Amino acid sequence: MHRQSTFGPSVWNTLLLVIAASAMNVACSTNAAQNPQAAGPPAMPVKVIQAQPVSIRDVGEYVATLKSRDSAVIMPQVEGQITQIFVHSGDRVQAGAALIEIDPLKQQATVKSQESARAAQEASLALAKVQYDRAHSLFEAGVVSRQDLDQAKSTLDAAQAQMDSLDAQVSEQEVQLHYFKVVAPRSGIVGDIPVRVGDRVTTSTQLTTIDQPGSLEVYVYVPVERSRQLRMDMPVQVLDSNGNVLADSRVSFISPQVDNSTQTVLVKARVANGNDVLRQSQFVRARVIFGTHDNPEVPILAVSRLAGQYFAFVAEPQNGGSFVARQKPLKIGETIGNNLEVQDGLKPGDKVIVSGTQFLLDGAPVIPLS
């Protein structure tokens, strides 16, 4: 006799589902045990570069002024009204060439008056000499006393002293008269002439400048914080507004004093200007090269910044030959082109990740690609 099963179809279906789920769990556990990476996210291919130390210059760029070493500022040595200007701005002149004339009429009258006084004194001197010669002859003949001879000698000496004084005064006034015609102290190019005919000038009035094309000096004002790094003969580069090097030089002077108003130290360097690209009183940028040091460089795109701190991802090797991304805090130095100098945070040989960094998390598996 056949016995009918006490379980219905629904119970058998449930049992079959439980057995199937158990089998799947066992299969997954076995696969995870054989391949640990199968349990996590797949490794991401990333491009990496190897951090290597490169020689980096320690530089500072500052606003500087160019000044001519062969520029003469022309000022009058007398006061008066300008009556004539003999040159124009930009003219080339030789040493001794007349530049400007200041009204000399008053001084000419003074010289003439002194010359007249000297002529009168010459007559008095001649008379005193004749009287002395006569007195000397009479004294020799015993006609006049010694006292009369001494008196004549005293009169002659006084007349001679007065004559010498007038000679000196005339010479002084004639020299003074020469100052009313301002001449070039050296050959060169006439600069701007800010005065005009009819202007009254004093000894503190600038009339013009005489410049000789050639060498200049760059005046660089370095912050006092970097003054300890300054050394004679340090390299200095003169730059244009685009950062191009116009001239190379070396430090020739370091001021022993600090400018109280700006807290800077004046540094000078001679600049050759053979092609006349640079100009007197021109503002430029000067790059002072304090030295060199070896530090790694990384592309700017490989570095991220969070709350003022810089970071980069490094492909760090794991057991079994795999790699994970590790986020490293960096201390950044100078910007060199499209790269950043890393002063701290990387060591030589580190594989810096330079692609896909926006998708990475610390500890994420990666596949480095060179």
C-alpha positions as CSV (number, residue, x, y, z in Angstrom):
1,M,0.0,0.0,0.0
2,H,1.4,3.4,-1.0
3,R,1.9,6.0,1.7
4,Q,1.1,9.7,0.7
5,S,3.7,12.3,1.6
6,T,2.7,14.7,4.4
7,F,4.6,17.7,2.7
8,G,2.8,19.8,0.2
9,P,4.3,21.3,-3.0
10,S,4.9,24.7,-1.4
11,V,7.1,23.2,1.4
12,W,9.2,21.4,-1.2
13,N,9.7,24.6,-3.2
14,T,10.9,26.4,0.0
15,L,13.4,23.7,0.8
16,L,14.8,23.8,-2.8
17,L,15.4,27.6,-2.5
18,V,17.2,27.3,0.8
19,I,19.5,24.6,-0.6
20,A,20.3,26.7,-3.7
21,A,21.1,29.8,-1.6
22,S,23.4,27.8,0.6
23,A,25.2,26.5,-2.4
24,M,25.7,30.0,-3.7
25,N,27.1,31.2,-0.4
26,V,29.6,28.4,-0.3
27,A,30.7,29.1,-3.9
28,C,31.2,32.9,-3.1
29,S,33.1,32.2,0.0
30,T,35.4,29.8,-1.8
31,N,36.0,32.4,-4.6
32,A,36.8,35.2,-2.1
33,A,39.2,32.9,-0.3
34,Q,41.0,32.2,-3.5
35,N,41.0,35.8,-4.8
36,P,41.0,38.5,-2.1
37,Q,40.7,41.4,-4.5
38,A,37.4,40.0,-5.8
39,A,35.7,41.1,-2.6
40,G,36.7,44.9,-3.0
41,P,36.5,47.5,-5.8
42,P,38.6,46.8,-8.9
43,A,42.1,48.4,-9.1
44,M,42.1,51.6,-11.1
45,P,44.8,52.2,-13.8
46,V,46.7,55.4,-13.1
47,K,49.6,57.2,-14.7
48,V,52.6,57.7,-12.3
49,I,55.9,59.5,-12.4
50,Q,58.9,58.7,-10.2
51,A,59.9,61.4,-7.8
52,Q,63.6,62.4,-8.4
53,P,65.5,65.2,-6.9
54,V,66.4,68.0,-9.3
55,S,68.6,71.1,-8.8
56,I,66.4,74.1,-7.9
57,R,67.5,77.6,-7.6
58,D,66.6,79.6,-4.5
59,V,65.6,82.9,-6.0
60,G,63.8,86.1,-5.0
61,E,62.3,88.7,-7.5
62,Y,62.1,92.3,-6.5
63,V,61.3,95.7,-8.0
64,A,64.5,97.5,-8.9
65,T,65.7,100.8,-10.5
66,L,68.4,101.3,-13.1
67,K,70.8,104.2,-12.6
68,S,73.5,105.4,-14.9
69,R,77.1,105.3,-13.6
70,D,78.0,107.9,-16.2
71,S,75.3,110.5,-15.8
72,A,76.0,114.1,-14.7
73,V,73.2,116.3,-13.4
74,I,73.8,119.9,-14.6
75,M,73.1,122.7,-12.1
76,P,74.2,126.4,-12.3
77,Q,76.9,127.7,-10.0
78,V,75.3,131.2,-10.1
79,E,71.9,132.7,-9.9
80,G,70.2,134.7,-12.6
81,Q,67.9,134.7,-15.6
82,I,68.4,132.4,-18.6
83,T,69.1,134.4,-21.7
84,Q,70.0,131.6,-24.2
85,I,69.9,127.8,-24.6
86,F,72.4,126.5,-27.1
87,V,71.3,122.8,-27.2
88,H,68.2,120.6,-27.5
89,S,67.3,117.4,-25.6
90,G,69.0,114.4,-27.3
91,D,71.9,116.4,-28.8
92,R,75.3,114.8,-28.6
93,V,77.9,117.3,-27.2
94,Q,81.6,117.3,-26.4
95,A,83.2,118.2,-23.1
96,G,83.3,122.0,-22.8
97,A,80.4,122.7,-25.2
98,A,78.2,125.6,-24.2
99,L,74.7,124.5,-23.0
100,I,73.0,127.4,-21.4
101,E,73.8,131.1,-20.8
102,I,72.6,133.0,-17.7
103,D,72.4,136.8,-18.0
104,P,76.0,138.0,-17.4
105,L,75.5,141.8,-17.7
106,K,75.7,142.5,-13.9
107,Q,78.7,140.3,-13.5
108,Q,80.4,141.9,-16.5
109,A,79.8,145.3,-14.9
110,T,81.4,144.1,-11.7
111,V,84.4,142.8,-13.6
112,K,84.8,146.1,-15.4
113,S,84.6,148.0,-12.1
114,Q,87.2,145.9,-10.6
115,E,89.5,146.3,-13.6
116,S,89.1,150.1,-13.4
117,A,90.0,150.0,-9.7
118,R,93.1,147.9,-10.6
119,A,94.1,150.4,-13.3
120,A,93.9,153.3,-10.8
121,Q,95.9,151.3,-8.3
122,E,98.5,150.6,-10.9
123,A,99.0,154.4,-11.2
124,S,99.3,154.7,-7.5
125,L,101.8,151.9,-7.3
126,A,103.9,153.5,-10.1
127,L,103.9,156.8,-8.2
128,A,104.8,155.1,-4.9
129,K,107.7,153.4,-6.7
130,V,109.0,156.7,-8.2
131,Q,108.8,158.4,-4.8
132,Y,110.6,155.5,-3.1
133,D,113.4,155.6,-5.8
134,R,113.8,159.4,-5.3
135,A,113.9,159.1,-1.5
136,H,116.5,156.3,-1.8
137,S,118.7,158.5,-3.9
138,L,118.4,161.5,-1.6
139,F,119.1,159.3,1.4
140,E,122.3,158.0,-0.3
141,A,123.3,161.6,-0.8
142,G,122.5,162.5,2.8
143,V,119.8,164.9,2.0
144,V,116.9,163.1,3.7
145,S,116.7,161.2,6.9
146,R,116.3,157.5,7.3
147,Q,112.8,158.1,8.5
148,D,111.8,159.7,5.2
149,L,113.2,156.7,3.3
150,D,111.3,154.3,5.6
151,Q,108.1,156.3,5.0
152,A,108.5,156.0,1.2
153,K,109.1,152.3,1.5
154,S,106.0,151.8,3.6
155,T,103.9,153.7,1.1
156,L,105.3,151.5,-1.8
157,D,104.6,148.3,0.1
158,A,101.0,149.4,0.9
159,A,100.4,150.3,-2.8
160,Q,101.8,146.9,-3.8
161,A,99.6,145.0,-1.3
162,Q,96.6,146.9,-2.6
163,M,97.5,146.0,-6.1
164,D,97.8,142.3,-5.3
165,S,94.4,142.4,-3.6
166,L,92.8,144.0,-6.6
167,D,94.5,141.5,-9.0
168,A,93.0,138.7,-6.9
169,Q,89.5,140.3,-6.9
170,V,89.6,140.8,-10.7
171,S,90.6,137.2,-11.2
172,E,87.8,136.0,-8.9
173,Q,85.2,138.1,-10.7
174,E,86.4,136.9,-14.1
175,V,86.2,133.3,-13.0
176,Q,82.7,134.0,-11.7
177,L,81.8,135.5,-15.1
178,H,82.7,132.2,-16.7
179,Y,80.0,130.4,-14.6
180,F,77.3,132.4,-16.4
181,K,77.8,130.2,-19.4
182,V,77.0,126.6,-18.4
183,V,79.2,124.1,-20.3
184,A,79.1,120.3,-20.6
185,P,81.5,118.7,-18.0
186,R,81.9,115.6,-20.3
187,S,80.9,114.3,-23.7
188,G,77.5,112.6,-23.9
189,I,73.8,113.0,-24.7
190,V,71.8,116.0,-23.5
191,G,68.8,114.9,-21.4
192,D,65.6,116.7,-20.7
193,I,65.8,120.5,-20.4
194,P,63.0,121.6,-18.0
195,V,64.0,125.3,-18.0
196,R,63.2,127.9,-20.7
197,V,64.6,131.3,-21.7
198,G,63.5,133.9,-19.3
199,D,63.4,131.5,-16.3
200,R,65.2,132.6,-13.2
201,V,67.4,129.9,-11.8
202,T,69.3,129.3,-8.6
203,T,72.2,127.1,-7.7
204,S,69.7,124.3,-6.8
205,T,67.9,124.4,-10.1
206,Q,68.4,121.3,-12.4
207,L,69.1,122.5,-15.9
208,T,69.6,119.2,-17.7
209,T,71.7,116.0,-17.6
210,I,74.6,114.7,-19.7
211,D,74.4,110.9,-20.1
212,Q,77.0,108.6,-21.6
213,P,75.6,105.5,-23.2
214,G,77.0,102.4,-21.5
215,S,77.0,100.6,-18.2
216,L,74.2,101.0,-15.7
217,E,73.8,99.9,-12.1
218,V,70.7,98.1,-10.9
219,Y,69.5,99.1,-7.4
220,V,67.7,96.2,-5.8
221,Y,65.9,96.5,-2.4
222,V,66.0,93.1,-0.7
223,P,63.8,92.5,2.4
224,V,65.7,92.5,5.6
225,E,64.5,88.9,6.3
226,R,66.8,87.6,3.5
227,S,69.7,89.9,4.2
228,R,71.7,87.1,5.9
229,Q,71.7,85.2,2.6
230,L,73.3,88.1,0.6
231,R,76.8,87.6,-0.5
232,M,79.1,89.5,-2.8
233,D,79.3,88.2,-6.4
234,M,75.9,86.5,-6.1
235,P,74.1,86.2,-9.5
236,V,71.5,88.8,-10.4
237,Q,69.3,88.8,-13.5
238,V,67.4,91.9,-14.9
239,L,64.0,90.9,-16.2
240,D,61.4,92.5,-18.4
241,S,57.7,92.6,-17.6
242,N,57.3,89.1,-19.2
243,G,60.0,87.5,-17.1
244,N,62.5,87.4,-19.9
245,V,66.2,87.9,-18.9
246,L,67.5,91.3,-20.3
247,A,70.9,91.2,-18.6
248,D,73.0,89.0,-16.3
249,S,75.2,90.5,-13.5
250,R,76.6,89.9,-10.1
251,V,76.3,91.7,-6.8
252,S,78.9,94.4,-6.5
253,F,77.7,96.2,-3.4
254,I,75.7,95.4,-0.3
255,S,74.6,98.2,2.0
256,P,75.7,97.8,5.6
257,Q,72.5,99.7,6.7
258,V,68.8,98.9,6.6
259,D,66.4,101.4,5.1
260,N,64.3,102.4,8.1
261,S,61.2,103.3,6.1
262,T,61.1,100.1,4.0
263,Q,63.1,97.6,6.0
264,T,65.1,96.6,3.0
265,V,68.8,96.3,2.2
266,L,70.2,98.1,-0.9
267,V,72.1,95.8,-3.3
268,K,73.8,97.0,-6.4
269,A,75.0,95.2,-9.5
270,R,76.7,96.6,-12.6
271,V,74.8,96.0,-15.9
272,A,76.3,96.2,-19.3
273,N,74.0,98.0,-21.7
274,G,75.8,97.7,-25.0
275,N,72.6,97.5,-27.1
276,D,70.9,100.4,-25.3
277,V,67.9,98.3,-24.4
278,L,67.8,99.7,-20.8
279,R,67.4,103.3,-19.7
280,Q,68.4,105.5,-16.8
281,S,65.8,105.6,-14.0
282,Q,63.9,102.7,-15.6
283,F,61.9,100.4,-13.3
284,V,62.6,96.7,-13.8
285,R,62.4,93.4,-12.0
286,A,65.5,91.9,-10.6
287,R,66.0,88.2,-9.8
288,V,68.6,87.5,-7.0
289,I,69.8,83.9,-7.0
290,F,70.7,83.1,-3.4
291,G,71.8,79.5,-4.1
292,T,70.7,76.0,-5.3
293,H,69.3,72.9,-3.6
294,D,68.0,69.5,-4.6
295,N,64.3,68.8,-4.1
296,P,61.6,66.8,-6.1
297,E,59.2,68.4,-8.5
298,V,55.7,67.3,-9.2
299,P,53.2,68.6,-11.8
300,I,50.7,71.1,-10.6
301,L,47.8,69.0,-11.7
302,A,48.9,66.1,-9.4
303,V,48.6,68.3,-6.3
304,S,45.4,69.2,-4.5
305,R,44.8,71.7,-1.7
306,L,42.5,71.3,1.3
307,A,42.2,73.8,4.1
308,G,45.5,75.3,3.2
309,Q,47.4,72.0,3.1
310,Y,48.8,70.5,-0.1
311,F,48.4,66.8,-0.9
312,A,49.4,64.3,-3.6
313,F,48.6,60.6,-4.1
314,V,51.5,58.1,-4.2
315,A,51.2,54.5,-5.5
316,E,52.4,52.5,-2.5
317,P,53.4,48.8,-3.0
318,Q,51.6,46.1,-1.0
319,N,52.4,42.4,-0.4
320,G,51.8,40.3,-3.5
321,G,52.8,43.0,-5.9
322,S,49.7,45.1,-5.7
323,F,49.5,48.9,-5.2
324,V,47.2,51.2,-3.2
325,A,46.9,55.0,-3.4
326,R,48.2,56.8,-0.3
327,Q,47.5,60.5,0.2
328,K,50.7,62.4,1.3
329,P,50.7,65.9,2.8
330,L,53.3,68.1,1.1
331,K,55.3,71.2,1.9
332,I,55.4,73.2,-1.3
333,G,58.2,75.6,-2.3
334,E,58.7,77.5,-5.6
335,T,56.6,77.2,-8.8
336,I,58.8,76.2,-11.7
337,G,56.9,76.3,-15.0
338,N,54.1,73.8,-14.7
339,N,55.7,72.0,-11.7
340,L,55.8,72.6,-8.0
341,E,58.9,72.2,-5.8
342,V,58.2,69.7,-2.9
343,Q,60.3,70.6,0.1
344,D,58.9,67.9,2.3
345,G,56.5,64.9,2.0
346,L,58.1,62.9,-0.9
347,K,61.2,60.9,-1.0
348,P,63.2,59.8,-4.1
349,G,61.6,56.8,-5.8
350,D,58.0,57.6,-4.8
351,K,55.5,56.8,-7.6
352,V,53.5,60.0,-7.7
353,I,50.0,59.6,-9.3
354,V,49.4,62.2,-12.0
355,S,46.1,61.1,-13.5
356,G,42.6,60.4,-12.1
357,T,43.4,61.9,-8.7
358,Q,39.9,63.3,-8.5
359,F,38.5,59.8,-8.3
360,L,40.9,58.4,-5.8
361,L,40.5,57.7,-2.1
362,D,43.2,56.9,0.4
363,G,43.9,53.2,0.3
364,A,42.1,52.6,-3.1
365,P,43.8,49.9,-5.2
366,V,45.6,51.2,-8.3
367,I,47.6,49.8,-11.2
368,P,50.6,52.1,-11.9
369,L,51.3,52.9,-15.5
370,S,54.4,54.8,-16.5
